[in-house]
Amino acid sequence: MNILGNNSLSEQPSSNEVMAMALGEIHDILLEPMQGKLTEEQDAVLALIGMTFKIMAEKATQLEKMEQGFQGNFVNESDFNRN
């Protein structure tokens, strides 16, 4: 199974893209067949889990961007701040 689709090894997808693809597969394989069989509480928990994954992926993408800024000569020096 290749959830990354047509992405080649040279172009690495962001954490947001990987998360969206993974949640799409989870929806298609697990959630769609269970539609109408879950309680409201189970639906709410699954929605909360999905939002948690989204937040984690957004943070990971920001970390990836920050790490890319540390490589090379700080092309965008205005983006680099010290605390």
mmCIF file of the N, C-alpha and C atoms, coordinates in Angstrom:
data_MODEL
# 
_entry.id   MODEL 
# 
loop_
_atom_site.group_PDB 
_atom_site.id 
_atom_site.type_symbol 
_atom_site.label_atom_id 
_atom_site.label_alt_id 
_atom_site.label_comp_id 
_atom_site.label_asym_id 
_atom_site.label_entity_id 
_atom_site.label_seq_id 
_atom_site.pdbx_PDB_ins_code 
_atom_site.Cartn_x 
_atom_site.Cartn_y 
_atom_site.Cartn_z 
_atom_site.occupancy 
_atom_site.B_iso_or_equiv 
_atom_site.pdbx_formal_charge 
_atom_site.auth_seq_id 
_atom_site.auth_comp_id 
_atom_site.auth_asym_id 
_atom_site.auth_atom_id 
_atom_site.pdbx_PDB_model_num 
ATOM 1   N N  . MET A 1 1  ? 0.855   -1.179 0.000  1.00 0.00 ? 1  MET A N  1 
ATOM 2   C CA . MET A 1 1  ? 0.000   0.000  0.000  1.00 0.00 ? 1  MET A CA 1 
ATOM 3   C C  . MET A 1 1  ? 0.893   1.232  0.000  1.00 0.00 ? 1  MET A C  1 
ATOM 4   N N  . ASN A 1 2  ? 0.624   2.163  -0.888 1.00 0.00 ? 2  ASN A N  1 
ATOM 5   C CA . ASN A 1 2  ? 1.386   3.399  -0.975 1.00 0.00 ? 2  ASN A CA 1 
ATOM 6   C C  . ASN A 1 2  ? 0.440   4.565  -0.773 1.00 0.00 ? 2  ASN A C  1 
ATOM 7   N N  . ILE A 1 3  ? 0.395   5.104  0.450  1.00 0.00 ? 3  ILE A N  1 
ATOM 8   C CA . ILE A 1 3  ? -0.525  6.209  0.712  1.00 0.00 ? 3  ILE A CA 1 
ATOM 9   C C  . ILE A 1 3  ? 0.007   7.526  0.185  1.00 0.00 ? 3  ILE A C  1 
ATOM 10  N N  . LEU A 1 4  ? 1.267   7.548  -0.247 1.00 0.00 ? 4  LEU A N  1 
ATOM 11  C CA . LEU A 1 4  ? 1.847   8.791  -0.735 1.00 0.00 ? 4  LEU A CA 1 
ATOM 12  C C  . LEU A 1 4  ? 1.549   9.025  -2.208 1.00 0.00 ? 4  LEU A C  1 
ATOM 13  N N  . GLY A 1 5  ? 0.856   8.119  -2.837 1.00 0.00 ? 5  GLY A N  1 
ATOM 14  C CA . GLY A 1 5  ? 0.437   8.337  -4.216 1.00 0.00 ? 5  GLY A CA 1 
ATOM 15  C C  . GLY A 1 5  ? 1.602   8.402  -5.182 1.00 0.00 ? 5  GLY A C  1 
ATOM 16  N N  . ASN A 1 6  ? 1.613   9.445  -6.009 1.00 0.00 ? 6  ASN A N  1 
ATOM 17  C CA . ASN A 1 6  ? 2.616   9.567  -7.056 1.00 0.00 ? 6  ASN A CA 1 
ATOM 18  C C  . ASN A 1 6  ? 3.849   10.346 -6.629 1.00 0.00 ? 6  ASN A C  1 
ATOM 19  N N  . ASN A 1 7  ? 3.994   10.679 -5.370 1.00 0.00 ? 7  ASN A N  1 
ATOM 20  C CA . ASN A 1 7  ? 5.166   11.430 -4.920 1.00 0.00 ? 7  ASN A CA 1 
ATOM 21  C C  . ASN A 1 7  ? 6.407   10.572 -5.066 1.00 0.00 ? 7  ASN A C  1 
ATOM 22  N N  . SER A 1 8  ? 7.420   11.122 -5.702 1.00 0.00 ? 8  SER A N  1 
ATOM 23  C CA . SER A 1 8  ? 8.678   10.402 -5.842 1.00 0.00 ? 8  SER A CA 1 
ATOM 24  C C  . SER A 1 8  ? 9.508   10.609 -4.591 1.00 0.00 ? 8  SER A C  1 
ATOM 25  N N  . LEU A 1 9  ? 10.585  9.857  -4.474 1.00 0.00 ? 9  LEU A N  1 
ATOM 26  C CA . LEU A 1 9  ? 11.442  9.984  -3.305 1.00 0.00 ? 9  LEU A CA 1 
ATOM 27  C C  . LEU A 1 9  ? 12.132  11.337 -3.252 1.00 0.00 ? 9  LEU A C  1 
ATOM 28  N N  . SER A 1 10 ? 12.312  11.993 -4.390 1.00 0.00 ? 10 SER A N  1 
ATOM 29  C CA . SER A 1 10 ? 13.013  13.264 -4.415 1.00 0.00 ? 10 SER A CA 1 
ATOM 30  C C  . SER A 1 10 ? 12.164  14.403 -3.851 1.00 0.00 ? 10 SER A C  1 
ATOM 31  N N  . GLU A 1 11 ? 10.866  14.318 -3.963 1.00 0.00 ? 11 GLU A N  1 
ATOM 32  C CA . GLU A 1 11 ? 10.002  15.353 -3.389 1.00 0.00 ? 11 GLU A CA 1 
ATOM 33  C C  . GLU A 1 11 ? 9.317   14.802 -2.150 1.00 0.00 ? 11 GLU A C  1 
ATOM 34  N N  . GLN A 1 12 ? 9.756   15.276 -1.007 1.00 0.00 ? 12 GLN A N  1 
ATOM 35  C CA . GLN A 1 12 ? 9.246   14.767 0.262  1.00 0.00 ? 12 GLN A CA 1 
ATOM 36  C C  . GLN A 1 12 ? 8.005   15.551 0.664  1.00 0.00 ? 12 GLN A C  1 
ATOM 37  N N  . PRO A 1 13 ? 6.896   14.849 0.908  1.00 0.00 ? 13 PRO A N  1 
ATOM 38  C CA . PRO A 1 13 ? 5.673   15.547 1.315  1.00 0.00 ? 13 PRO A CA 1 
ATOM 39  C C  . PRO A 1 13 ? 5.810   16.106 2.725  1.00 0.00 ? 13 PRO A C  1 
ATOM 40  N N  . SER A 1 14 ? 5.072   17.162 2.999  1.00 0.00 ? 14 SER A N  1 
ATOM 41  C CA . SER A 1 14 ? 5.088   17.741 4.344  1.00 0.00 ? 14 SER A CA 1 
ATOM 42  C C  . SER A 1 14 ? 4.312   16.834 5.297  1.00 0.00 ? 14 SER A C  1 
ATOM 43  N N  . SER A 1 15 ? 4.495   17.092 6.579  1.00 0.00 ? 15 SER A N  1 
ATOM 44  C CA . SER A 1 15 ? 3.753   16.321 7.592  1.00 0.00 ? 15 SER A CA 1 
ATOM 45  C C  . SER A 1 15 ? 2.251   16.500 7.418  1.00 0.00 ? 15 SER A C  1 
ATOM 46  N N  . ASN A 1 16 ? 1.825   17.707 7.013  1.00 0.00 ? 16 ASN A N  1 
ATOM 47  C CA . ASN A 1 16 ? 0.397   17.949 6.788  1.00 0.00 ? 16 ASN A CA 1 
ATOM 48  C C  . ASN A 1 16 ? -0.132  17.074 5.660  1.00 0.00 ? 16 ASN A C  1 
ATOM 49  N N  . GLU A 1 17 ? 0.644   16.943 4.584  1.00 0.00 ? 17 GLU A N  1 
ATOM 50  C CA . GLU A 1 17 ? 0.211   16.129 3.446  1.00 0.00 ? 17 GLU A CA 1 
ATOM 51  C C  . GLU A 1 17 ? 0.137   14.658 3.830  1.00 0.00 ? 17 GLU A C  1 
ATOM 52  N N  . VAL A 1 18 ? 1.135   14.170 4.556  1.00 0.00 ? 18 VAL A N  1 
ATOM 53  C CA . VAL A 1 18 ? 1.144   12.769 4.980  1.00 0.00 ? 18 VAL A CA 1 
ATOM 54  C C  . VAL A 1 18 ? -0.031  12.491 5.910  1.00 0.00 ? 18 VAL A C  1 
ATOM 55  N N  . MET A 1 19 ? -0.285  13.412 6.848  1.00 0.00 ? 19 MET A N  1 
ATOM 56  C CA . MET A 1 19 ? -1.396  13.238 7.776  1.00 0.00 ? 19 MET A CA 1 
ATOM 57  C C  . MET A 1 19 ? -2.725  13.200 7.026  1.00 0.00 ? 19 MET A C  1 
ATOM 58  N N  . ALA A 1 20 ? -2.895  14.108 6.066  1.00 0.00 ? 20 ALA A N  1 
ATOM 59  C CA . ALA A 1 20 ? -4.147  14.148 5.310  1.00 0.00 ? 20 ALA A CA 1 
ATOM 60  C C  . ALA A 1 20 ? -4.352  12.854 4.521  1.00 0.00 ? 20 ALA A C  1 
ATOM 61  N N  . MET A 1 21 ? -3.294  12.350 3.922  1.00 0.00 ? 21 MET A N  1 
ATOM 62  C CA . MET A 1 21 ? -3.406  11.094 3.175  1.00 0.00 ? 21 MET A CA 1 
ATOM 63  C C  . MET A 1 21 ? -3.726  9.931  4.104  1.00 0.00 ? 21 MET A C  1 
ATOM 64  N N  . ALA A 1 22 ? -3.060  9.881  5.269  1.00 0.00 ? 22 ALA A N  1 
ATOM 65  C CA . ALA A 1 22 ? -3.294  8.788  6.218  1.00 0.00 ? 22 ALA A CA 1 
ATOM 66  C C  . ALA A 1 22 ? -4.722  8.828  6.758  1.00 0.00 ? 22 ALA A C  1 
ATOM 67  N N  . LEU A 1 23 ? -5.194  10.016 7.139  1.00 0.00 ? 23 LEU A N  1 
ATOM 68  C CA . LEU A 1 23 ? -6.560  10.115 7.651  1.00 0.00 ? 23 LEU A CA 1 
ATOM 69  C C  . LEU A 1 23 ? -7.583  9.790  6.560  1.00 0.00 ? 23 LEU A C  1 
ATOM 70  N N  . GLY A 1 24 ? -7.271  10.120 5.332  1.00 0.00 ? 24 GLY A N  1 
ATOM 71  C CA . GLY A 1 24 ? -8.155  9.753  4.224  1.00 0.00 ? 24 GLY A CA 1 
ATOM 72  C C  . GLY A 1 24 ? -8.288  8.246  4.089  1.00 0.00 ? 24 GLY A C  1 
ATOM 73  N N  . GLU A 1 25 ? -7.163  7.551  4.220  1.00 0.00 ? 25 GLU A N  1 
ATOM 74  C CA . GLU A 1 25 ? -7.192  6.085  4.154  1.00 0.00 ? 25 GLU A CA 1 
ATOM 75  C C  . GLU A 1 25 ? -7.953  5.495  5.339  1.00 0.00 ? 25 GLU A C  1 
ATOM 76  N N  . ILE A 1 26 ? -7.722  6.049  6.537  1.00 0.00 ? 26 ILE A N  1 
ATOM 77  C CA . ILE A 1 26 ? -8.446  5.573  7.725  1.00 0.00 ? 26 ILE A CA 1 
ATOM 78  C C  . ILE A 1 26 ? -9.946  5.764  7.525  1.00 0.00 ? 26 ILE A C  1 
ATOM 79  N N  . HIS A 1 27 ? -10.322 6.905  6.964  1.00 0.00 ? 27 HIS A N  1 
ATOM 80  C CA . HIS A 1 27 ? -11.741 7.153  6.708  1.00 0.00 ? 27 HIS A CA 1 
ATOM 81  C C  . HIS A 1 27 ? -12.311 6.123  5.742  1.00 0.00 ? 27 HIS A C  1 
ATOM 82  N N  . ASP A 1 28 ? -11.612 5.915  4.628  1.00 0.00 ? 28 ASP A N  1 
ATOM 83  C CA . ASP A 1 28 ? -12.117 5.009  3.594  1.00 0.00 ? 28 ASP A CA 1 
ATOM 84  C C  . ASP A 1 28 ? -12.187 3.558  4.068  1.00 0.00 ? 28 ASP A C  1 
ATOM 85  N N  . ILE A 1 29 ? -11.163 3.122  4.821  1.00 0.00 ? 29 ILE A N  1 
ATOM 86  C CA . ILE A 1 29 ? -11.074 1.714  5.207  1.00 0.00 ? 29 ILE A CA 1 
ATOM 87  C C  . ILE A 1 29 ? -11.888 1.401  6.462  1.00 0.00 ? 29 ILE A C  1 
ATOM 88  N N  . LEU A 1 30 ? -11.863 2.308  7.436  1.00 0.00 ? 30 LEU A N  1 
ATOM 89  C CA . LEU A 1 30 ? -12.479 1.999  8.732  1.00 0.00 ? 30 LEU A CA 1 
ATOM 90  C C  . LEU A 1 30 ? -13.766 2.769  9.022  1.00 0.00 ? 30 LEU A C  1 
ATOM 91  N N  . LEU A 1 31 ? -13.729 4.072  8.823  1.00 0.00 ? 31 LEU A N  1 
ATOM 92  C CA . LEU A 1 31 ? -14.849 4.892  9.285  1.00 0.00 ? 31 LEU A CA 1 
ATOM 93  C C  . LEU A 1 31 ? -16.069 4.818  8.373  1.00 0.00 ? 31 LEU A C  1 
ATOM 94  N N  . GLU A 1 32 ? -15.841 4.870  7.073  1.00 0.00 ? 32 GLU A N  1 
ATOM 95  C CA . GLU A 1 32 ? -16.986 4.834  6.155  1.00 0.00 ? 32 GLU A CA 1 
ATOM 96  C C  . GLU A 1 32 ? -17.818 3.561  6.313  1.00 0.00 ? 32 GLU A C  1 
ATOM 97  N N  . PRO A 1 33 ? -17.174 2.383  6.400  1.00 0.00 ? 33 PRO A N  1 
ATOM 98  C CA . PRO A 1 33 ? -17.982 1.167  6.603  1.00 0.00 ? 33 PRO A CA 1 
ATOM 99  C C  . PRO A 1 33 ? -18.722 1.144  7.943  1.00 0.00 ? 33 PRO A C  1 
ATOM 100 N N  . MET A 1 34 ? -18.243 1.914  8.932  1.00 0.00 ? 34 MET A N  1 
ATOM 101 C CA . MET A 1 34 ? -18.861 1.929  10.258 1.00 0.00 ? 34 MET A CA 1 
ATOM 102 C C  . MET A 1 34 ? -19.921 3.021  10.401 1.00 0.00 ? 34 MET A C  1 
ATOM 103 N N  . GLN A 1 35 ? -20.138 3.790  9.346  1.00 0.00 ? 35 GLN A N  1 
ATOM 104 C CA . GLN A 1 35 ? -21.089 4.895  9.431  1.00 0.00 ? 35 GLN A CA 1 
ATOM 105 C C  . GLN A 1 35 ? -22.466 4.385  9.844  1.00 0.00 ? 35 GLN A C  1 
ATOM 106 N N  . GLY A 1 36 ? -23.045 5.041  10.836 1.00 0.00 ? 36 GLY A N  1 
ATOM 107 C CA . GLY A 1 36 ? -24.349 4.654  11.346 1.00 0.00 ? 36 GLY A CA 1 
ATOM 108 C C  . GLY A 1 36 ? -24.282 3.613  12.450 1.00 0.00 ? 36 GLY A C  1 
ATOM 109 N N  . LYS A 1 37 ? -23.098 3.024  12.670 1.00 0.00 ? 37 LYS A N  1 
ATOM 110 C CA . LYS A 1 37 ? -22.944 2.000  13.699 1.00 0.00 ? 37 LYS A CA 1 
ATOM 111 C C  . LYS A 1 37 ? -22.264 2.536  14.949 1.00 0.00 ? 37 LYS A C  1 
ATOM 112 N N  . LEU A 1 38 ? -21.756 3.770  14.874 1.00 0.00 ? 38 LEU A N  1 
ATOM 113 C CA . LEU A 1 38 ? -21.038 4.350  16.010 1.00 0.00 ? 38 LEU A CA 1 
ATOM 114 C C  . LEU A 1 38 ? -21.964 5.243  16.827 1.00 0.00 ? 38 LEU A C  1 
ATOM 115 N N  . THR A 1 39 ? -21.703 5.306  18.118 1.00 0.00 ? 39 THR A N  1 
ATOM 116 C CA . THR A 1 39 ? -22.482 6.198  18.978 1.00 0.00 ? 39 THR A CA 1 
ATOM 117 C C  . THR A 1 39 ? -21.999 7.638  18.788 1.00 0.00 ? 39 THR A C  1 
ATOM 118 N N  . GLU A 1 40 ? -22.777 8.584  19.296 1.00 0.00 ? 40 GLU A N  1 
ATOM 119 C CA . GLU A 1 40 ? -22.371 9.990  19.224 1.00 0.00 ? 40 GLU A CA 1 
ATOM 120 C C  . GLU A 1 40 ? -21.058 10.211 19.967 1.00 0.00 ? 40 GLU A C  1 
ATOM 121 N N  . GLU A 1 41 ? -20.905 9.526  21.080 1.00 0.00 ? 41 GLU A N  1 
ATOM 122 C CA . GLU A 1 41 ? -19.669 9.657  21.866 1.00 0.00 ? 41 GLU A CA 1 
ATOM 123 C C  . GLU A 1 41 ? -18.469 9.140  21.073 1.00 0.00 ? 41 GLU A C  1 
ATOM 124 N N  . GLN A 1 42 ? -18.628 8.013  20.399 1.00 0.00 ? 42 GLN A N  1 
ATOM 125 C CA . GLN A 1 42 ? -17.545 7.474  19.574 1.00 0.00 ? 42 GLN A CA 1 
ATOM 126 C C  . GLN A 1 42 ? -17.211 8.419  18.429 1.00 0.00 ? 42 GLN A C  1 
ATOM 127 N N  . ASP A 1 43 ? -18.232 8.994  17.798 1.00 0.00 ? 43 ASP A N  1 
ATOM 128 C CA . ASP A 1 43 ? -17.999 9.980  16.734 1.00 0.00 ? 43 ASP A CA 1 
ATOM 129 C C  . ASP A 1 43 ? -17.216 11.179 17.259 1.00 0.00 ? 43 ASP A C  1 
ATOM 130 N N  . ALA A 1 44 ? -17.583 11.650 18.455 1.00 0.00 ? 44 ALA A N  1 
ATOM 131 C CA . ALA A 1 44 ? -16.905 12.804 19.049 1.00 0.00 ? 44 ALA A CA 1 
ATOM 132 C C  . ALA A 1 44 ? -15.446 12.482 19.357 1.00 0.00 ? 44 ALA A C  1 
ATOM 133 N N  . VAL A 1 45 ? -15.193 11.283 19.880 1.00 0.00 ? 45 VAL A N  1 
ATOM 134 C CA . VAL A 1 45 ? -13.817 10.881 20.189 1.00 0.00 ? 45 VAL A CA 1 
ATOM 135 C C  . VAL A 1 45 ? -12.994 10.795 18.902 1.00 0.00 ? 45 VAL A C  1 
ATOM 136 N N  . LEU A 1 46 ? -13.566 10.226 17.859 1.00 0.00 ? 46 LEU A N  1 
ATOM 137 C CA . LEU A 1 46 ? -12.851 10.128 16.588 1.00 0.00 ? 46 LEU A CA 1 
ATOM 138 C C  . LEU A 1 46 ? -12.567 11.509 15.994 1.00 0.00 ? 46 LEU A C  1 
ATOM 139 N N  . ALA A 1 47 ? -13.503 12.433 16.132 1.00 0.00 ? 47 ALA A N  1 
ATOM 140 C CA . ALA A 1 47 ? -13.281 13.797 15.650 1.00 0.00 ? 47 ALA A CA 1 
ATOM 141 C C  . ALA A 1 47 ? -12.163 14.469 16.445 1.00 0.00 ? 47 ALA A C  1 
ATOM 142 N N  . LEU A 1 48 ? -12.137 14.249 17.741 1.00 0.00 ? 48 LEU A N  1 
ATOM 143 C CA . LEU A 1 48 ? -11.087 14.805 18.592 1.00 0.00 ? 48 LEU A CA 1 
ATOM 144 C C  . LEU A 1 48 ? -9.719  14.230 18.216 1.00 0.00 ? 48 LEU A C  1 
ATOM 145 N N  . ILE A 1 49 ? -9.670  12.939 17.955 1.00 0.00 ? 49 ILE A N  1 
ATOM 146 C CA . ILE A 1 49 ? -8.420  12.304 17.531 1.00 0.00 ? 49 ILE A CA 1 
ATOM 147 C C  . ILE A 1 49 ? -7.953  12.901 16.198 1.00 0.00 ? 49 ILE A C  1 
ATOM 148 N N  . GLY A 1 50 ? -8.872  13.086 15.267 1.00 0.00 ? 50 GLY A N  1 
ATOM 149 C CA . GLY A 1 50 ? -8.518  13.684 13.978 1.00 0.00 ? 50 GLY A CA 1 
ATOM 150 C C  . GLY A 1 50 ? -7.956  15.087 14.135 1.00 0.00 ? 50 GLY A C  1 
ATOM 151 N N  . MET A 1 51 ? -8.578  15.890 14.984 1.00 0.00 ? 51 MET A N  1 
ATOM 152 C CA . MET A 1 51 ? -8.082  17.255 15.217 1.00 0.00 ? 51 MET A CA 1 
ATOM 153 C C  . MET A 1 51 ? -6.713  17.231 15.894 1.00 0.00 ? 51 MET A C  1 
ATOM 154 N N  . THR A 1 52 ? -6.512  16.279 16.805 1.00 0.00 ? 52 THR A N  1 
ATOM 155 C CA . THR A 1 52 ? -5.213  16.151 17.467 1.00 0.00 ? 52 THR A CA 1 
ATOM 156 C C  . THR A 1 52 ? -4.128  15.811 16.458 1.00 0.00 ? 52 THR A C  1 
ATOM 157 N N  . PHE A 1 53 ? -4.419  14.881 15.559 1.00 0.00 ? 53 PHE A N  1 
ATOM 158 C CA . PHE A 1 53 ? -3.451  14.546 14.506 1.00 0.00 ? 53 PHE A CA 1 
ATOM 159 C C  . PHE A 1 53 ? -3.149  15.762 13.640 1.00 0.00 ? 53 PHE A C  1 
ATOM 160 N N  . LYS A 1 54 ? -4.168  16.548 13.328 1.00 0.00 ? 54 LYS A N  1 
ATOM 161 C CA . LYS A 1 54 ? -3.973  17.732 12.500 1.00 0.00 ? 54 LYS A CA 1 
ATOM 162 C C  . LYS A 1 54 ? -3.053  18.738 13.199 1.00 0.00 ? 54 LYS A C  1 
ATOM 163 N N  . ILE A 1 55 ? -3.272  18.957 14.485 1.00 0.00 ? 55 ILE A N  1 
ATOM 164 C CA . ILE A 1 55 ? -2.430  19.888 15.243 1.00 0.00 ? 55 ILE A CA 1 
ATOM 165 C C  . ILE A 1 55 ? -0.990  19.387 15.283 1.00 0.00 ? 55 ILE A C  1 
ATOM 166 N N  . MET A 1 56 ? -0.804  18.084 15.512 1.00 0.00 ? 56 MET A N  1 
ATOM 167 C CA . MET A 1 56 ? 0.545   17.531 15.556 1.00 0.00 ? 56 MET A CA 1 
ATOM 168 C C  . MET A 1 56 ? 1.236   17.674 14.201 1.00 0.00 ? 56 MET A C  1 
ATOM 169 N N  . ALA A 1 57 ? 0.501   17.442 13.121 1.00 0.00 ? 57 ALA A N  1 
ATOM 170 C CA . ALA A 1 57 ? 1.089   17.567 11.790 1.00 0.00 ? 57 ALA A CA 1 
ATOM 171 C C  . ALA A 1 57 ? 1.464   19.013 11.487 1.00 0.00 ? 57 ALA A C  1 
ATOM 172 N N  . GLU A 1 58 ? 0.634   19.960 11.898 1.00 0.00 ? 58 GLU A N  1 
ATOM 173 C CA . GLU A 1 58 ? 0.957   21.372 11.673 1.00 0.00 ? 58 GLU A CA 1 
ATOM 174 C C  . GLU A 1 58 ? 2.219   21.763 12.436 1.00 0.00 ? 58 GLU A C  1 
ATOM 175 N N  . LYS A 1 59 ? 2.353   21.284 13.663 1.00 0.00 ? 59 LYS A N  1 
ATOM 176 C CA . LYS A 1 59 ? 3.556   21.575 14.446 1.00 0.00 ? 59 LYS A CA 1 
ATOM 177 C C  . LYS A 1 59 ? 4.781   20.929 13.813 1.00 0.00 ? 59 LYS A C  1 
ATOM 178 N N  . ALA A 1 60 ? 4.628   19.712 13.337 1.00 0.00 ? 60 ALA A N  1 
ATOM 179 C CA . ALA A 1 60 ? 5.751   19.028 12.686 1.00 0.00 ? 60 ALA A CA 1 
ATOM 180 C C  . ALA A 1 60 ? 6.160   19.760 11.405 1.00 0.00 ? 60 ALA A C  1 
ATOM 181 N N  . THR A 1 61 ? 5.192   20.246 10.647 1.00 0.00 ? 61 THR A N  1 
ATOM 182 C CA . THR A 1 61 ? 5.508   20.994 9.426  1.00 0.00 ? 61 THR A CA 1 
ATOM 183 C C  . THR A 1 61 ? 6.254   22.271 9.767  1.00 0.00 ? 61 THR A C  1 
ATOM 184 N N  . GLN A 1 62 ? 5.843   22.963 10.822 1.00 0.00 ? 62 GLN A N  1 
ATOM 185 C CA . GLN A 1 62 ? 6.558   24.169 11.237 1.00 0.00 ? 62 GLN A CA 1 
ATOM 186 C C  . GLN A 1 62 ? 7.985   23.839 11.662 1.00 0.00 ? 62 GLN A C  1 
ATOM 187 N N  . LEU A 1 63 ? 8.179   22.732 12.362 1.00 0.00 ? 63 LEU A N  1 
ATOM 188 C CA . LEU A 1 63 ? 9.512   22.306 12.752 1.00 0.00 ? 63 LEU A CA 1 
ATOM 189 C C  . LEU A 1 63 ? 10.356  21.998 11.520 1.00 0.00 ? 63 LEU A C  1 
ATOM 190 N N  . GLU A 1 64 ? 9.757   21.329 10.529 1.00 0.00 ? 64 GLU A N  1 
ATOM 191 C CA . GLU A 1 64 ? 10.474  21.040 9.285  1.00 0.00 ? 64 GLU A CA 1 
ATOM 192 C C  . GLU A 1 64 ? 10.925  22.327 8.606  1.00 0.00 ? 64 GLU A C  1 
ATOM 193 N N  . LYS A 1 65 ? 10.048  23.317 8.566  1.00 0.00 ? 65 LYS A N  1 
ATOM 194 C CA . LYS A 1 65 ? 10.401  24.599 7.954  1.00 0.00 ? 65 LYS A CA 1 
ATOM 195 C C  . LYS A 1 65 ? 11.527  25.279 8.726  1.00 0.00 ? 65 LYS A C  1 
ATOM 196 N N  . MET A 1 66 ? 11.454  25.214 10.056 1.00 0.00 ? 66 MET A N  1 
ATOM 197 C CA . MET A 1 66 ? 12.494  25.826 10.873 1.00 0.00 ? 66 MET A CA 1 
ATOM 198 C C  . MET A 1 66 ? 13.832  25.129 10.645 1.00 0.00 ? 66 MET A C  1 
ATOM 199 N N  . GLU A 1 67 ? 13.817  23.789 10.582 1.00 0.00 ? 67 GLU A N  1 
ATOM 200 C CA . GLU A 1 67 ? 15.051  23.045 10.360 1.00 0.00 ? 67 GLU A CA 1 
ATOM 201 C C  . GLU A 1 67 ? 15.640  23.347 8.992  1.00 0.00 ? 67 GLU A C  1 
ATOM 202 N N  . GLN A 1 68 ? 14.795  23.540 7.998  1.00 0.00 ? 68 GLN A N  1 
ATOM 203 C CA . GLN A 1 68 ? 15.291  23.900 6.665  1.00 0.00 ? 68 GLN A CA 1 
ATOM 204 C C  . GLN A 1 68 ? 15.975  25.260 6.708  1.00 0.00 ? 68 GLN A C  1 
ATOM 205 N N  . GLY A 1 69 ? 15.492  26.163 7.548  1.00 0.00 ? 69 GLY A N  1 
ATOM 206 C CA . GLY A 1 69 ? 16.107  27.476 7.688  1.00 0.00 ? 69 GLY A CA 1 
ATOM 207 C C  . GLY A 1 69 ? 17.486  27.404 8.309  1.00 0.00 ? 69 GLY A C  1 
ATOM 208 N N  . PHE A 1 70 ? 17.732  26.379 9.140  1.00 0.00 ? 70 PHE A N  1 
ATOM 209 C CA . PHE A 1 70 ? 19.031  26.229 9.775  1.00 0.00 ? 70 PHE A CA 1 
ATOM 210 C C  . PHE A 1 70 ? 20.063  25.639 8.819  1.00 0.00 ? 70 PHE A C  1 
ATOM 211 N N  . GLN A 1 71 ? 19.625  25.068 7.716  1.00 0.00 ? 71 GLN A N  1 
ATOM 212 C CA . GLN A 1 71 ? 20.554  24.518 6.735  1.00 0.00 ? 71 GLN A CA 1 
ATOM 213 C C  . GLN A 1 71 ? 21.011  25.637 5.821  1.00 0.00 ? 71 GLN A C  1 
ATOM 214 N N  . GLY A 1 72 ? 22.252  25.658 5.466  1.00 0.00 ? 72 GLY A N  1 
ATOM 215 C CA . GLY A 1 72 ? 22.757  26.674 4.545  1.00 0.00 ? 72 GLY A CA 1 
ATOM 216 C C  . GLY A 1 72 ? 23.121  27.945 5.266  1.00 0.00 ? 72 GLY A C  1 
ATOM 217 N N  . ASN A 1 73 ? 22.904  29.061 4.603  1.00 0.00 ? 73 ASN A N  1 
ATOM 218 C CA . ASN A 1 73 ? 23.362  30.355 5.105  1.00 0.00 ? 73 ASN A CA 1 
ATOM 219 C C  . ASN A 1 73 ? 22.234  31.238 5.601  1.00 0.00 ? 73 ASN A C  1 
ATOM 220 N N  . PHE A 1 74 ? 21.181  30.695 6.138  1.00 0.00 ? 74 PHE A N  1 
ATOM 221 C CA . PHE A 1 74 ? 20.041  31.473 6.611  1.00 0.00 ? 74 PHE A CA 1 
ATOM 222 C C  . PHE A 1 74 ? 19.580  32.451 5.525  1.00 0.00 ? 74 PHE A C  1 
ATOM 223 N N  . VAL A 1 75 ? 19.095  31.895 4.465  1.00 0.00 ? 75 VAL A N  1 
ATOM 224 C CA . VAL A 1 75 ? 18.642  32.703 3.341  1.00 0.00 ? 75 VAL A CA 1 
ATOM 225 C C  . VAL A 1 75 ? 17.636  33.743 3.793  1.00 0.00 ? 75 VAL A C  1 
ATOM 226 N N  . ASN A 1 76 ? 16.750  33.388 4.706  1.00 0.00 ? 76 ASN A N  1 
ATOM 227 C CA . ASN A 1 76 ? 15.756  34.313 5.237  1.00 0.00 ? 76 ASN A CA 1 
ATOM 228 C C  . ASN A 1 76 ? 16.150  34.701 6.653  1.00 0.00 ? 76 ASN A C  1 
ATOM 229 N N  . GLU A 1 77 ? 17.191  35.494 6.795  1.00 0.00 ? 77 GLU A N  1 
ATOM 230 C CA . GLU A 1 77 ? 17.682  35.834 8.126  1.00 0.00 ? 77 GLU A CA 1 
ATOM 231 C C  . GLU A 1 77 ? 16.620  36.553 8.929  1.00 0.00 ? 77 GLU A C  1 
ATOM 232 N N  . SER A 1 78 ? 15.700  37.256 8.294  1.00 0.00 ? 78 SER A N  1 
ATOM 233 C CA . SER A 1 78 ? 14.652  37.961 9.042  1.00 0.00 ? 78 SER A CA 1 
ATOM 234 C C  . SER A 1 78 ? 13.711  36.983 9.744  1.00 0.00 ? 78 SER A C  1 
ATOM 235 N N  . ASP A 1 79 ? 13.660  35.716 9.280  1.00 0.00 ? 79 ASP A N  1 
ATOM 236 C CA . ASP A 1 79 ? 12.799  34.700 9.891  1.00 0.00 ? 79 ASP A CA 1 
ATOM 237 C C  . ASP A 1 79 ? 13.456  34.071 11.124 1.00 0.00 ? 79 ASP A C  1 
ATOM 238 N N  . PHE A 1 80 ? 14.749  34.341 11.333 1.00 0.00 ? 80 PHE A N  1 
ATOM 239 C CA . PHE A 1 80 ? 15.461  33.732 12.453 1.00 0.00 ? 80 PHE A CA 1 
ATOM 240 C C  . PHE A 1 80 ? 15.480  34.695 13.631 1.00 0.00 ? 80 PHE A C  1 
ATOM 241 N N  . ASN A 1 81 ? 14.910  34.290 14.746 1.00 0.00 ? 81 ASN A N  1 
ATOM 242 C CA . ASN A 1 81 ? 14.855  35.130 15.945 1.00 0.00 ? 81 ASN A CA 1 
ATOM 243 C C  . ASN A 1 81 ? 15.466  34.387 17.106 1.00 0.00 ? 81 ASN A C  1 
ATOM 244 N N  . ARG A 1 82 ? 16.136  35.139 17.962 1.00 0.00 ? 82 ARG A N  1 
ATOM 245 C CA . ARG A 1 82 ? 16.665  34.559 19.198 1.00 0.00 ? 82 ARG A CA 1 
ATOM 246 C C  . ARG A 1 82 ? 15.801  35.030 20.348 1.00 0.00 ? 82 ARG A C  1 
ATOM 247 N N  . ASN A 1 83 ? 15.612  34.169 21.320 1.00 0.00 ? 83 ASN A N  1 
ATOM 248 C CA . ASN A 1 83 ? 14.831  34.544 22.505 1.00 0.00 ? 83 ASN A CA 1 
ATOM 249 C C  . ASN A 1 83 ? 15.744  35.063 23.570 1.00 0.00 ? 83 ASN A C  1 
# 
